[in-house]
């Protein structure tokens, strides 16, 4: 059985019978909320229990009677969708902390100081979160929560979501590396391969990622690529 902090128990009571499975709590909750999560990814294993903590399995006859199938993943899907997901205090604490980190990362990557136009470091974002004392929902989408946090942070600092448009020109020896790198940081809006094997195009990225991207490009090309800021929003 997996480490107790790595799984939760999803439980469904039908009549006098109880059915339990071990699940990844966040994935199971996302699935329950309608997200496109495969039940195999949400379940820790394919065992249907009548008492997971004691390791007692539900019998095939009982499963057939109540679920009309012996497919463990179909049974698991029904348990997740119709039942309850049990969380320990430690699991909830860890999920909240993970979500908090995701929110901090989103804000640091997508926001700038409205006065200076400079990115806001993650440590600064974290300190600001401590000041506003927002309650983090461990199961709610991190981007949606980050947008709510940004509204609160505006009472502390002049913060805004910002994007930068970069024009990139890469000679043939670096073209493939640069071209494959850019989509990881933003959206490539224009792409053109030239006869000499070089590449040029335009990419829109979160302003907070500009310095990181430029550093990455310079490392893989040894400064051999031309990058120019063509617009900001």
QUICOR-V368781 format. One line per field, one symbol per residue. ss: DSSP state (a for helix, b for strand, c for the rest). psi: psi as a letter, one per 20 degrees, with the letter a starting at -180 (. if undefined). burial: I if it has 16 or more other C-alpha atoms within 10 Angstrom, else O. A space follows every 10 residues. Layout:
BEGIN
ss->???
psi->???
burial->???
END
This chain:
BEGIN
ss->cccaaacbbb bbbbccbbbb bbbcaaaaaa aaccccccaa aabcccccbb bccccbbcca aaaaaaaccc caaaaaaaaa aacbbbccaa aaaaaaaaaa aaaaaaaaaa bbbcccccbc caaaaaaaaa aacccccccc caaaaaaaaa aaacccccbb bcbbbbbbbb caaaaaaaaa aacccbbbbb bbbcccccbb bbbbbbaaaa aaaaaaaaaa acccbbbbbb bbc
psi->qrphiirrpp pppociqppq qpqogghggg ghjjqnpphh hhphakpoqi nhhikpqqqh ggghghikqj ohhgggghgg hibqopprgg ggghgggghg hhggggghhi qrphghjqqo qhhggghhhh gilqppoiiq phgghhhggh ghhiigqnqq pqqpppppop rhiigggghh ggiihbpohp ppprhjirqq apppqphiig hgghggghgi ikjjqppppi qq.
burial->OOOOOOIIII IIOOOOOOII IIIIIIIIII IIOOOOOOIO OIIIIOIIII IIOOOOOIOO OOIOOOOOOI OIIOIIIOII IOIIIIOOOO IIOOIIOOII OIIIIIIIII IIIOOOIOII IIOOIIOIIO OOOOOIOIIO OIIOIIOOII OIIOOOOOII IIIIIIIIII IOOIIOOIIO OIOOIIOIOO OOOOOOOIII IIIIIIIIII OOIOOOIOOO IOOOIOIOOO OOO
END
